[in-house]
Amino acid sequence: MASLEEADQQWIDHQLASGKAILFLGSGASIGSSSENGERPLSADELRNEISDAFLDGKMREKPLAQVAEIAKSSSTLTKVQEFIANKFSGLLPAEFHKLIPTFRWHAIVTTNYDLVVERAYQSCEKPLQEIAPVVKDGDLRRAASKVNTVPLLKVHGCVTQIDDPALPLILASEEYAKHRRNREQIFRALQDWAKSHPIVFCGYDISDPNISQILWDIGDTSNDRPRYVTVNPGLIDLQMSYWRDRRILPIAKTFSEFLIEQDQKIPLHKRTLGGLSTDDALSLAKWIPSHEKPTETLLTYLQNDLVHVFPEMRTEGLKPKQFYSGLSQAWAAFSRELDVRRRVTDDIVIEAVLEEENQGPRLFILKGHAGSGKSVTLRRIAWDAANEYEKLVFFISDGSIIDLSSLSEIYRLTKEPLLVFIDDASASVSSIEYLIRQSFKDSLPITIIAGARTNEWNIWGGPLESMVNKSYELTNLSEKEIKSLLEKLDKSECLGELKGMSADQRFSYFRLSAERQLLVALHEATNGKTFPEIIADELDRITPLEAKQLYLDICTLHRFGVNVRAGLISRTSEISFGEFENRLFAPLQHIVRTLNDSKTRDLVYKTRHRIIANMAFESAFRDPTSRSNQIIRIIRNMNTEYESDEIAFRELIRGKTMAEAFSEKQLCDNIFDAAKHSGAKLSYIMHQRAILEMNHPDGSSKRAFEIIREAEGNALDERGVDNFAILHTKAVILQRLAKDSHTIPEKEKYRQDSKQYLKRQLNNSRTSHAHSSLASVLLDELEDKLKELEASSPDSGNLTSQAITSLIGEIDHTLDEGLSKFPSDDRLKSQEARLAESLKHERRAQQALETAFKKNKANVFVAVRLSRFYQDSGKTDQAKEVLDECLRINPTEKRAHLQYAKLLRSLGEGEYRDQIGAHLRKAFSDGDSNFEAQFWFARHQYLYGDKHQASQVYHGLKKASMAPARKRERRGFVKDDSGGRKKFTGVIDVVFSDYCFIRVLEYNDSIFAHFTCFKDEAFDQISEGTRVNFFFGFTFNGPCADEVDLVQ
């Protein structure tokens, strides 16, 4: 028995020293604390009596606390009762033994107490090993996890600091859990997940207490798969101790203070700290620190969990080449063993980002490429070379890791060396990178960030960072040299597979054909001799036992969205614990599933070799809609959107428009949404997507969609921190649909008016073109109805309709103009502009209405511009010019009229009217304004016909303009020949880089940019300095460029 007790004690010591344990504190844990006046914490019975005396004249003292409090709330108010309770606990200060809590590392601390004893213990501790992060409501946990070296303090019954919110009342007894779990649901789910893989130390409770019984019931306290727990209670007797041991709960008959003091004496402080662990990263960093200063505990935690220090002597674990080539591992050993192929972009990035000595502030470089193109491997190669060949201070931040400014700043303070930081996925960390760069500018932190991004995702999410990017690079297809090098490495590593029996030329041809699509796909197809979907399907069929296959498919269901999949979620969904996965199911999955530690979720996470593989496996396994729906329901019931990874996947799984396209049977969609409502996620988002489904599904109903969106709007008002901007936009679109479907004019006008009001409210604060394009669409619906009405009306009654049409055209033009100034060349706005032109094209009476309106008010620029376009489209250019002349005579500074005049003159001949065009374009914008379209055409005109230096200055400003990256790179404004078609130029390659080049153009005595995607076929791979090429000459917001480049034959 003694040896068992000794083993138990050693187990406890290890859990506390390693920081794996969860500390769970009940009311007894506050014993010993007191206020400055000597008041001690009240017991439940004492609190009940105090409430009874204060609110019920001493009545009901014999009743339970929760019942007494409920009656007190009804006789007074919730706020007053909670203020009374808060006053009884808010002044408590920690005893000396409480101050030992911060000297241990904890996975989490959980308490049912309302007081601030734990928070104050951390505040009074001179060197706490972690930073305390109180978590009182859903949403707090994600903020707590976003910082390095924090310990979340889950206050599951509420806190004295938050008593004014009726949606978040204090919980007074276990029977109130179900009643008050709202806004705490995700906190309880997080606790349940942690409890399945971490030991819990219960202190200050009788473990049979109803509060704990409820929590143990939720966790599943009889499970042999969960870790052992500990209960610290001085009142335990032998029978109780035997009872709890049988239930894998280790009993300790001590007070909380005795337990803490004893553990403090047994476990030396240096064994509880990361400094005592002597991590490789800490030792490697020490070589860069010239003084005797040591990293803080927070920095050591960051180095251990999130930030990989890449250095020459770093330990590189054993790696089988096939693991690397199949995508299962990106271990640093692959680069020390030279298993990868150096991509041509590598040298460009090394020269321009790694070796360039600019140490006065932050710099940002982006490496883009499509999924499976090899971005992550290329980033790691550059990081490895920077550390090993060029002796730079290099760090790597992988998926699921925190980007922490304070820790990076500390590294610079300690080392006085510029930092080179690689980030695996920039698109997933846009806000963090933006904050890092902005603060680094303020602090003059010399940090160079080199980040990867999928091209399509960067085009969607990269906008906020675009103006901060020093340079972007793009991974092209493998060149001939790279393919041959890779084949040699595959041969040397005996990983050729089916290619082994082919000749060198056959291998090259076969591999090149596959590599034009995706490198990842090429490697698998070339070495297996099958199509990629066939490889994945065969791989799936071979997984046994069935539980392992189901677990793998659960991981694939979520990882296809590019998120790491929490072990807690998989355990909850598959009812397979991590212990069982590790002991029984890991072997069949070890070559297709990666297991990582994730700082953001404080959990183990799983991922497949690549999201492409995950998606193929999912589609292969769930071919029919019913099985796909059932799989999504299995997953979605158990998700916890408090975690960012869960939320991203959750939002993708229930995206209404996607579901409308994926499921022809609407009931399957409804089943998914019903399951989502039980997930604890915000109902506003769920109902919003359900309304979108109803609006887009063939069996949907606009009226039902309107009912649902109103419910979502109500949910958003009830929920905390929900922005209902998107909900109101969808509501406006549904109202537009209802207006179209209406059969009575009053109903149609009412729906349309309501839709316009919602959209107009959103115009100023919109970060996308949706509000402007949707408002233009509603106005166009109205215009088309008015045009039909005008056609059928008599001349007398038509006058009012003509006025209404003129007013509508002006409002549509204003909406589109304002939208295009904010979102240049936006497809949605361009589509509405084309629709307006088409609607008016053959409407003679609409033209007459504009002419009448212009005669009445020649200063109305919207009428003038629209009428001028009418005349221009009809070939009446003199009349078009007259209208604009009249408008500008009255309003000589009207920018819109000047821009339209310049466009009109361009259509008549750029060379002939070059001076007038230039003058009008210069008056179409002011320096620093957001008339980007006018600035674009002015810069182009100056480049072709005026001052190239002035053009360069304007383009420099446009590069920093806030607009979608894809818009900024759109090629247009091509130089025309005499027939009006695009003019073909011939030039010479001036200089070549990895994914772009410059072409010397003799006509303009300049070298212009040409991206590799602008080359025909494989011409880019065949160019070198001096190569002659044909091309079209166009422009982007960044300046002149070539398009459709081909070799001169």
KENU-872336 format. One record per residue (C-alpha): x, y, z. Coordinates in steps of 0.25 Angstrom, whole numbers, plus 5000, padded with zeros to 4 digits. Layout:
BEGIN
XYZ...
//
This chain:
BEGIN
500050005000501150095003501850074990500450104983500350234991501750274987501450244973500250324974500950444980502050434969500950444959500350564965501750634966501950604951500550664947500850784955502250804951501950784936500750884936499750784931498750784942497450864943497250934956495750934960495351024972494151014980493651104991494551035001495751084994495451224998495551195012496651275018496351395010495751515016495451665013496251775019495151785030495451645033494151585027494251445023493551375011492151335013491651195012490451155003489551155016490151285021489851355007488451295007488151355021488751495017487951495004486651455012486951565023487251675012486051645003485051555009484951605024485651475028484651385022485051255015486351235022486051085022485951075007487051054997487951164993487551164978486051174982486251284992487051364982485951344971484851394980485751514984485951544970484451544967484151634979485351734976486151724963487251634958488251754958488051784972488151644977489451624969489951754974489751704988490451574986491551644979491751734991491951615000493051554991493751664984494651704995495251574998496751574998497651444996498351385008499851355007499651215002498751254991499951334986500651194983499651174972500351264962501651184965501151064958500851044943499351004940498650954928497451034933496851084946495351064948494551114959493051124963493451244972493051384969494151454976495451514971496351434981497151364969497251484961497851564972498751444976499351464962499451614963500151604976501151504972502551564968502851454957501651374953501951264944500751304935499851414932498451394938497251414927495851414933494851344925493351384929492551374916492651314902493651394894494651414906495351284904495851314890496351444894497051374906497751274896498251384887499351424897500551344900500751284914499351304919498551214928497051224926496251244938494851184935493851254945492751154942491751214952492051364948492851474954492651594963493251684952492051654942490751664949489951764941489651664929488351594931488751494920489951454929489451444943490251384955489951234956489551194971489351044970489550924961488050924957488251064950489251004941488250974930487551104932488751194931489751114921489351214910490651304907491451204915491151074906492551084899493251094913492650974918492950894905494350944906494450884920493850754916494850744905496050774914495550684925495650564915497150584913497650654926497650624941496750704949497050744964495850774971496050864983495050924993493950834990493250704995493350634982491950584984491550734984490350744973491250854966492350754964491450634961490750704950492150744944492650594946491350544939491650634927493050584926492750444928493450414941493350264940494150254927495450184928495950264916496050394923497250424932497250404947496650524956497050574970496050624981496650704992495750695004496050695019494750625023494950495015494850365022495350235018494050185012494050305004495450295000495250154995493950194987494750304980495950214977495050114970494550234961495950274957495950394966497150404976496650454989497550544998497050575012497650705014497250855013497550935001498551015008499250885013499250824999499850954993500950975003501350825003501450824988502250954988503250894997503350764989503450814975504650914974504251044967505251014955504550884952503250964950503851064940504251044926505551104929505850984937505550894925506650954917505950944903506850944891506151074886506551144899507951094898508051134883507551274886508551284898509651284887509151414881508951494894510251574897509951604912509551514923508151544922507151424921505851404914504651424922503651314925502751364914503751364903504251224907502751174906502651244893503951174888503451034893502051044887501951144876503251194871504251104864505651164865506351114852507851104854509051024849509150924860507650894862507250754864506650694852505850564855505950444846505150454833504850354823504850414809503550354805502950424817503450564811503050534797501650484801501350614808501250544822502450614828503150754826504250724836505450814836506250684833505750694819506550814817507850774824507750654815507450734802506250654799505550774793505750844780506150984780505151064773505551184764504851284773505751244785506951324781506051444778505451444792506851414798507451534791506351634793505751594806506851524814508151594810507651734808508051814820506951904824506851894839506052024842504651954842503751844838503751784824502751684818502951594806501851494801502051364794500751324787500351194780499151104778498850994787499850884786500950964779502050954789501951084797502151024811503350944806503951064799503751154811504551054820505651044810505851194810505751194825506851084826507751144816507651284823508051214837509051124831509751194820509551334823509551324839508251404841507451404853506251324847504951284853503751204847502251214851501451094847499951074846499151084859500251174866500151304872500851434866501351504878501851644877502351654891503251524890503851564877504151704883504851634895505651554885506151674878506451744892507251624896508051604883508051744877507951664864506951684852505851574852505551484840504151424843503451324834501951304835501351184828499951244825499851394824498351384819497951324833498651424841498451554833497951634846499151584854500151614843499551754841499651784856501051734857501551824845500851944850501351934864502751904858502752034851502452104864503452034871504552034860504651884861505551824850504751704846504551644832503351554830503351454819501951384818501251284809499851294804498951224795498751314783497251304783497151334798498051444798497251514787496051504797496651534810497951604807497451734804497751804818499251754816499451794802499951934804500951884814501551774805502951814800502951704789502051584785502551464778501851344772502251204770502151164756502051024750503350934752504350974741505050874733506250884742505450864754504750744749506050674745506650704759505350654766505350524758506850504762506550524776505350424775506250324769507350344779506350324790505750204784504350274783504150264768503050164770502450134756503350224749504550134752504350044740504250174730505450234723505850374727505150444716503850364719503950404734504150544730502950554720502050474730502450564742502350694734500950664730500450644744501250754750500550864741499350844750499950824764501250784770500650704781499750624771500950604762501750544772500650444776500250404762501650394757502050304768500750214769500450204754498950244757498050364756498050444769496650414773496850264770498150274780497250344791496150244789497050124790497750184802496350194809495950054806497149994812496950064826496549964837495949954847494650024843494750124855496150164849495450194836494350274842495350354851496150384838494850434831494450524842495850584841495650604826494250664828494850784835496350784829495850804815495550954820496950964823496750964839497450884849496550784855496450784871496650654878495550694887494550704876494950574870494850504883493450564885492950534871493650394869493550354884494950314883495950374893497350414890497850304898497050204890497550274877498950264882498950124887498050054876497750144864499050214862499750104854498750104843498750254842500150294845500550304830499350394826499050474839499950574846499850604861500250744866500150834878499350954876499451074885498251144881497351024885498250974896497950844890498550734881498150754867498050664855498250694840498350614828499550624818498850734811497450794810497350744795497550604800496550624811495450674801495650564792495550464803494250524808493650524794494050384791493450334804492150414804491650414790490250414792489550544798488950464810490250404815490950544813489850614821489850504832491450524833491350674834490250654845491150564853492250664853491450794855490650754867492050744875492750864870493150984879493251114872493951174883495151114876495551184863495851064856494451004859493751134856494451144842494051004839492651024845492351144836492851064824491950944827490651024828490851134817489451144812489851174797490851054797489750964803488751004793489650954782490150834789488750774793487550764783486750714795486450824804486150744816487550694817487950844818486850864829487450744837488850804837488250934842487450874853488750804857489550934857488550994866488950894877490450924875490451044884490851134873490251274871488851254866488951384858489951324848489151194847487851264844488551364835489151244827487751174827487151294821488151294810487851154807486351184807486651294797487551214788486951064788486051024777485050984787485251104796484251224799484551374799483451394810484051274818485451334816484851474821484351404834485651334837486451464834485651544844485851434854487351444852487251594854486651564867487651464871488751564868488151674877488151564888489551514886490851584890491751644881491051604868491151704856489751694849490351764837490251644828488951604833488351734830488951734816488251594813486951644819487051754808487251654797486151574802485251694802485651724788485251584784483951594791483651724783483951654770482951544774481851644778480651654770480151784776480751924774480651974788481251844794482351844783482751994787482751964802483651844800484551924791484652044800484951964812486051894804486652024800486652084814487451964819488451974808488652124809488952114824490152024820490752104809491752184818492252064827492351954816493651894814493151824801492351864789491151784793490351904799490551984786490351874776489051824783488551974784488851994770488151864767486851904775486852034768486951974754485751884757485052014760485552074747485151964738483751964744483652114742484152094727483051994725482052094732482552204723482352124710480952094714480552234719479952354711480752484709480152554720480252444731481652414726482252544730482252504745482852364741483952434733484352514745484352394753485252324743486152444742486252444757486552294757487652294747488352404755488252324768488752194761489852274754490252334768490252194775491052134764492052254764492252254779492352104779493452094768494252204774494352114787494451984779495052014765494751914754493851834764493151724756491851744763491751894761492251874746491051774744490051874750490651984741490551894729489051854733488752004733489352034720488551914714487251964720487352104714487952064701486652064693485852144702485552274693484552334704485652314715486552394706485552504704485352504720486852524721486852644711485652704718486352694732487652744726486952874720486352904734487652884742488952874734489752874747489252734750490552654747489852514747488852554737489952624728490852504728489752404726489152484714490552504709490752354708489452344701489852434690491252364690490652224688489752284677490952344670490552484673491852524678491652674676490452674684491152584695492252694696491252804696490552744708491852734716492252874712490952934717491152854730492552894732492253034729491353044741492252944750493652954745494252874756493252754754494152634754493152534749492852624736494352634734494652484734493452464725493952574715495352504715494752364712493952434701495152494695495952364696494852294688495052404677496552384676497652394687498752444679497852554673497252604686498452574695498552714701497052724704497052584710498152614719497552744724496252674727496852554734497652644743496352714747495652584750496352564763497052634774498452594780498152484791496652464788496052334785495652354770496652244767495952214753496352364749497752354754497952224747497552284733498352404736499652324740499452244727499252364719500452434724501252314722500852304707500752444703501352534715502252524726502752384730503252434744501952494747501252364743502252294752501852374764500352354762500552204761501452204773500252264781499252164774500152044779499752084793498252104790497352014798496651924788496551774786497951714781497251654769496751784764498051854766498751754757497651754746498251784732497451884724497652014716498351944705499052024694498152024682498552014667497952094656496751994654496452014669496951874673498051844683499451884677500451774676501851814681503251744679504251764690505551694697505551624710506351724719506451644732505851514737505351474752504751354757503251384754503351514745504251594736504451724729504351754715505051864708504151944699504852034689503652114685503552174700504952154703504652074716504551934722503151894726502751784735502251644731501751534740501951394737500451374736500451474724501351374715500651284705500851134707502251104714502951224708503351284721504251154723504951184710505351334712506651394716507351524715507251574700506151484696505151554686503751544689502351594684501351654694500151744696500451874704499451904715499451964729499051924744498852014756500351984758500852034745501151984730501151834727501151734716500151634713500051504704501551504703502051404693503451374687503751434673503851324663
//
